[in-house]
Amino acid sequence: MNQTDELLTRFLAAIEADEQVALVTVIEATGEYRAALGQRALVWADKTYGRLQLGSLEAEALQNVQQNLEIPKPKPLRYQRPHGQVTLFVDLHRRAPTLLIIGAGHVALPLAELGKLIEFKVVVVDDRPKYANPHRFPKADQVLAQPFTEMLREWPINRDTYIILVTRGHSHDVEALLEVIDSPAQYIGMIGSKRRVKAVFELLRQEQGLTPDQLSRVYAPIGLDIGAESPAEIAISIMAEIVNIYRTGRAVSLSDALKANRRLPLHPARV
């Protein structure tokens, strides 16, 4: 097997293993870099395979690719040097995003359905086996009947993790937030009324010493400002907010709307 075949075989294996990996190709090379045209390399966050034949530019270029692995759609990387020009095309395979639903109550049911519908990996956790079981969540990838703290300490949270707190009480929200607030998760959202959210945040500030910057990561109250009422509508609101973040949309989150106007009602239909 030649190097090109080996490189493509490793790329396909990485995709099969759902690894975050980039296939980098030199699509433009002039001057002293002309021999690099068409060269390819694989780049992970912690390793590389193959060479681009860019001489002294090689290390810088591969490091730049690694720095761009978390960007949804990396742009071509261009380098202009006195002795030539290089353009790299980055074909990125992103990990499948994970929807981590903490709590298995009535809102979690449509959340799991919607998460699978938009091709997220769906994981549901609750400390009550009566609620956290595959019969209630047949489409979820994993359903875990475990204590929240224990599960969150062991789960490999990364930038492709979207965490939704829909627990049955603010004490569980507190213990879950303490585990994930400093994690690399792309999204942390917490369901609850304005009063519940305020109570949880005050407790975390006063008793746990969390800072305003830490708490600003939490989308709470959760979802987009669409006036959702029923569990299904609330789930749509939450998933719309997650898609908005995942796709870098421009919709306004309810939490941001409330920061601008604390008197804004959560349920405008009741006003």
N, C-alpha and C positions, 0 to 999 in steps of 0.2 A: 504494500500500500504506500503510495507516494504521500508527500507532506500535505498536498491539497486535499486528497481524499481523507487523510487522517484528521485534518482540521475540520472538515465538514462533518465527519463522523462524530467528533467530539462536540461540535455545535448542536447536532441533532440529539445527542445523548443529554446535553445540558438542558435543552428544551424539554425533553421527556422527563427529566428530573425536576422540572419547574425551577431552574436556577436563573438568577439574574445575570445575564451574560450578553456581551456585545460582539458581533462579528464586524471587524473593522477592515475596510478595503481602501487601498490607495487608488483614487479615481482620477487624480491629476498629479502629474509630477514633471517638472521642467528642470532644465539646467543639470546640476550635479545629481539631482534626485531621479532622473529619468529611468534608471534601472529599477526603481521601486514601484513603477506603475503596475497595478494589478495585484500587488502583494497583499496578503491578508494575515490577520492575527485575531485570536480570541482573547477577550478581556473580561475578567471577573473583578470583583472588588478587592480580592486579595492575591490574585495570580494572573498570569497571561500564558498564552501558548502561541507559538509562531513568531515570525519576525517580519517587520515592514521594510527592512533594509533602508532605513533612513539615517544611518550613521549617528552623528551627534544629536540629531533631532528625535531619535527613536524614544528615548526615555521620557522626554517631555510630552511627546504625542500620546504615548500609552497612559501616562499619568493623567493627562487631560481627559481621556476617554473614561478612566475610572471615576473621575470627578463628575462626569456627566451621566453615570449609570442610573441615577435616581430621577433624571429628567424624563418625563413621559415620551417626548419626541425629540431626541437630540438632533441638533442641526449639524450639517457638515462642518468639520474643523479645517480651517485654512491657515497655512503658514507661509509667510513671505520672508524669504531670506535673500541676502545679496547674491547668492549663488544658485538660486532656484526657488520654485514655488511648489507647495504640496497641498492637496485637498484630500481629506479622509471622509468616507461615508461610514456612518455608524448605524448598523442594523441591530437594534436592541430588542432582546426578548425579556420582557418584564415578568416577574413572578405574578401568578394569579393573585389578585387582592383578596384578603381574608376579611370576612365580616364576622367579628367576634361579638356575639349577643350574650350579654351578662344578665341573666334572668330569663325564665321560661314561661312567663305569664301570657295574658291574652294579646298583648301587642307583639310579643316575640313570634307568634304564629305567622301573621302576615309578613313580618320582617324576614323570616327565613324563606318564605315563598318568593318574595320579591328579590332577595339577595341571589337566589339561584337563578331567577329569571334573567338577571343581568350578568350572570356568569361569574359571580363571586364565589369563593370557597366559603361555606357557611358553617360556623361552629357555635353551638348553643350550650351554655353552661348554667346550671342551677344546683343548689345544694339539696333539692328535693327530688328524689327519684320518681315520685308521682308525676312531676311535671317534666323533668328532664329525661325523656326516654324516646327512642326511635319511633315509637308508635304515634306520638304527638307531632314529631318532626320527621316525617318519612323522607323528605328531600334534603335534609341537612347532611353535610359531609361527616360531621361528628356531633354527637350529643353527649355531654359529660355531666354526670351527677356527682359533683365534687364541691367542696367549700370554695367560695369565690377566691379568697386570698391564696389558698394553696394552689389552685389552678393557675391563677395569673402570675404567680412567682415562677412557675415552671414553663409557661407558654413562651415560645420564641417570638416575641413581638418585634416587628420591623416596620419600615416606612410604608409597607404595603398592607398594614393592619389597620382596620377601621373598627373602633370599639364603641359599642352601644350599651349604655347602662339603663336597663329597664327592670330594675330589681323591685322587690315588694316593699322596701322601706329605706329611709335615708341612712340608717346605720350600715346597710350593705353598700350603699352608694359610697359612703365614706371609706370603708375598708377597700373597696375596689379602686377608688380614685387614688388612694395612697400607693397602690401597687403600680398604677399605670401612668401617673401624672408626669413622671420624668422619663417615660419610655419613648422610643422613636416612632410611636404610632402616628400615622398620618392624620387620624381623626379620633377624637374622644367626645362623645355626646352623652348627655344625661337627661333622661325624661323627668318631668316634674313641674309642679306649679311654680309660680314666681316665689311663693312663700317657702316651698320646700327647697328650691335651689338656693335661696338666700340663707336658709338655716344650715344647709350643708356647707356652703362656702364659709360662713362665719365660724362654724365649728372647726373647719380645716385651718382657718387662719389663726384662731385663738388657741386651739389645743394642739395643733400639729405644726404650726409655724409656717404654713404654706404662704408663698408670696403672691401678690396680685398677678405677676407675670406668669407664674405657674398655673393659676386658676384661669387665666385668660385663654389657655389652650382648650378649655372645656366649652363645648357648644351646649349651653343650657340657659333657658329651656331649649329643647332639642327641635330640629327640623326647620323647614322653610315656612315662612309666614303666609300660609294658605288657608288659615282658619279651620284646620282639621279638628274633627270632633270624635268620630268613631275610631276603634282600634285600627281598622284597615286604612282610614284616612290618615291617622297619625303615622302609620308605617310608611305610607306613600310620602308624607312630608319628610320623614327621616331619610328615606332612601333618596329622595330628590336632593336633599342637602348633601348627602354623600356623593352622589353623581356630580353635583355642582363642584365639589372639591376635587374629585377624581379627574374630572374633565376640565378643570379650571374655568368653570362657568361664571356668570355674572349675576346670578340670582342673590337675593338678600336673605340671609339666615335670620330666623326669629331672634336668636340671641343678640345679633348685631342691631336689629330693629329696636329691641328693648333697651340696649345701651344708649341709643339715640333718644328714646322716649320711654321712660320707666312707667308712664301711665298707660301705655299701650295695652289693651286687653288681650289676653291669650285666646279668648273665645268671642270674637266680634259678633257672632250670630246671637249671643245671649244678651248683648248690650242693648 
